Amino acid sequence: MTMKKLFCVLMTLAMLLGVSACNGSPKQEEEQAVEEGFVPSLDTASECSINVAGGYDNFEALEAEFDRFNEFYPNVELKFTKVDDYNNMIGTVLNGNDAPDIYVNYSWMFGRDQYKSSIDHAQDLSDPALRLDLDCIRSNIILNTGDGTLPMIPVFSNTYGMLVNNDLFEKEGLAVPTTYQELTDVCKALKEKGYENPLMGFSKEETTSIFTLTVYPYFCSLVADDAEAVKKLNSFDPSAGEYLRPALEKMVQLLNECGVDLEKCNEISNNYDAVILRFFEGDVPMMTCSGDTVSGTKKRESRSEAFIAHPFAYSFVPVPMSEEGANFLDMPNLQFSVNKESKNIEMADEFMLFLVSSEELGLMAQNKGLMSPTKDLSFNSMYAAFGSVPEDRILSPEVIGLTDDAVKQLRQAAYAVGTGSMSIDEAVAAYGTLGQ
């Protein structure tokens, strides 16, 4: 009896171990699913058409994702449609007979009456039944609606910084600056080495000017933890202009200590092509710009005779405005919504399930040349410097709570002071009325 009992116990243990090995633990199953990547949840023989609407002239990076999705669903036709005057027309398009299944949306549209249709037509993407991997996206750029719903998901992100000629820095034996003192020191050193314009940027208009790109991240660092300041700034309280003063003073200090020649900057005709091509001349060590501008660099390498003749390595880094280091101003760039009235909503949701992952969003951002909205920024070395910024220096207007109107006032003030049309005192006093 003893031997029989022992034999039974051993057989039972063996069977239990066998079942465990076959089934695996929940954690093992989850890890296996992650390794396998996207797994279709619908009939892969399904036939339908999915239309994505946006304002781009072309969207080759998204079309590459269409091709990858068709590997799973070969009979699903996916297309991108450009809508002219997108911001003003998307509401009308959504209310029409040929409404898109998926469409571009923007956080700044939320809460504005004129863009109400763009929000009202959006499916709640926070619904757990959709199984979207929202955890792969940096939480600070996900729209905070206040009620937990999510009408849009970031597919690209944006930030401000400066293009750096890495070969030039290496040639001159200089390190790319990471603090304000290092920035001013390197500008002086470059001046002494014969570089007339160590730091340049677009300055003909207010939007993404050298003034905005340097002052905005620094300003956010000053008010990030001051709820009362944010409240006054958003309500255009007459006293709120004083919150701009330290940032405006720092901007003027930067322009002076780095020897920025605004007359030379004014020769740059626009904040995209002209900024890139001027940088590709090879004699500008640092050129302020936005991530949007950076996205156009690769295609313009072949359009610059100077760059073709003398190519160089370059990267995009934050502008260090304090001794603590640079701030990473983290902002959503482009966001996708699913039309909740789509006739093919199940397949539209399936495409979003496919797209919203570190791998696919990373690949699409890399193909577009923009920053990925995911926590993993390793897909594009161009943005590596931002990935190493400490978490406490990553700032998001969405999290801080600054409205777009308040930010516009900051930009107007910075432009007026930077160009000399207003003193700092005048700009501070005019807060709430600037640009009117």
Order of alpha helices (4+ residues) and beta strands (2+ residues): alpha-alpha-beta-alpha-beta-alpha-beta-alpha-beta-beta-alpha-alpha-beta-alpha-alpha-alpha-alpha-alpha-beta-alpha-alpha-alpha-beta-beta-beta-alpha-alpha-alpha-beta-alpha-alpha-alpha
